[in-house]
Every structure is written in C-alpha cells, then in structure tokens.
Amino acid sequence: MNKTELIDEMGKVLQSKKEAKMALESLLSCVTEALKNDDSVTLTGFGTFKVTKRKARTMKNIQTGKMMAVKAKNVPKFTPGKNLKDSVN
C-alpha cells in the first residue's frame, strides 16, 4: 500500500479524502519533527519510532573493491509493538 492508497482507505473512515490527507500529513510531520529533536514517538500497541546512532565504519566499495570510510550518523528506527506483531502472525 502506498501513501495515496492509505489516504483513500483513511478517507473511507473519515468521510473525506481531504481530511484524511491532512491527518496523515500531520502525523508524519509530528513524527519527523520529534525524531529531528532526538525524541522517540510511541504509539501504544502499534510501535515506537526512535533515532539510533550508527557508528563510523569501513566498508568495501563493490564497484572498485577498495575500502572506504563511512561516517557516523543518526538513523530512524521503527520497533513494532506487541499488538502489531500479533496481528501479522
């Protein structure tokens, strides 16, 4: 399911695609802002969005075969909650 299809499904519940799009954009904006500020977002039963720090490392460039350095960086991570895990299995 892509973003447009998700908005369509949400629109069926909210009775308006416009409201669904605004709700989804608002949610994504809030989660993004929280992660930028190094906060986590926990949606009970669904999961947790958080930022993890990836260490600097070296890796092999597949095209050239040479080793190259990769800088440390922050990456977003999602950990599913129990209800989400149970509904998938």
Phi, psi and omega per residue, in radians:
M1 nan 2.277 3.091
N2 -1.736 -3.118 -3.060
K3 -1.063 -0.742 -3.131
T4 -1.108 -0.748 3.125
E5 -1.154 -0.645 3.090
L6 -1.120 -0.750 3.098
I7 -1.073 -0.712 3.101
D8 -1.056 -0.772 3.136
E9 -1.161 -0.721 3.101
M10 -1.149 -0.607 3.134
G11 -1.095 -0.537 3.110
K12 -1.153 -0.634 -3.138
V13 -1.383 -0.724 -3.081
L14 -1.508 -0.089 3.131
Q15 1.231 0.134 -3.130
S16 -2.741 2.208 3.089
K17 -1.170 -0.581 -3.135
K18 -1.098 -0.794 3.108
E19 -1.139 -0.689 3.135
A20 -1.108 -0.747 3.132
K21 -1.126 -0.751 3.113
M22 -1.099 -0.707 -3.137
A23 -1.140 -0.787 -3.137
L24 -1.154 -0.787 3.123
E25 -1.075 -0.680 3.116
S26 -1.129 -0.789 3.114
L27 -1.050 -0.861 -3.121
L28 -1.097 -0.676 3.121
S29 -1.126 -0.773 -3.140
C30 -1.138 -0.743 3.122
V31 -1.126 -0.774 3.131
T32 -1.066 -0.790 -3.140
E33 -1.095 -0.744 3.133
A34 -1.101 -0.746 3.139
L35 -1.179 -0.615 3.066
K36 -1.061 -0.615 -3.134
N37 -1.529 0.215 3.105
D38 1.107 0.500 3.048
D39 -1.707 2.844 3.033
S40 -1.884 2.722 3.108
V41 -2.139 2.063 -3.124
T42 -1.945 2.133 3.039
L43 -1.903 1.780 -3.025
T44 -0.930 2.248 -3.131
G45 1.534 -0.409 -3.121
F46 -1.740 -0.948 3.120
G47 2.765 -3.056 -3.085
T48 -2.241 2.295 3.016
F49 -1.746 2.281 3.110
K50 -2.623 2.972 3.132
V51 -1.874 2.285 3.043
T52 -2.026 2.680 -3.131
K53 -1.722 2.145 3.098
R54 -1.660 2.248 -3.107
K55 -1.248 2.745 3.027
A56 -1.159 2.544 -3.112
R57 -2.708 2.994 3.035
T58 -1.994 2.552 3.110
M59 -2.533 2.842 -3.090
K60 -1.586 2.259 3.033
N61 -1.324 2.066 -3.048
I62 -1.125 -0.631 -3.090
Q63 -1.255 -0.715 -3.072
T64 -1.775 -0.353 -3.109
G65 1.431 -0.031 -3.121
K66 -1.506 2.651 3.060
M67 -1.414 2.470 3.141
M68 -2.388 2.636 -3.140
A69 -1.532 2.407 3.065
V70 -2.038 2.201 -3.099
K71 -1.223 2.732 3.035
A72 -1.187 2.548 3.114
K73 -2.739 2.873 3.064
N74 -1.610 2.423 3.119
V75 -2.304 2.497 3.089
P76 -1.303 2.586 3.140
K77 -2.442 2.468 3.075
F78 -2.062 2.248 3.067
T79 -2.005 2.022 -3.108
P80 -1.182 2.582 3.103
G81 -1.495 2.983 -3.076
K82 -1.041 -0.794 -3.110
N83 -1.081 -0.708 3.121
L84 -1.144 -0.771 3.118
K85 -1.062 -0.785 -3.118
D86 -1.150 -0.609 -3.109
S87 -1.285 -0.404 3.131
V88 -1.405 -0.552 -3.103
N89 -1.617 nan nan
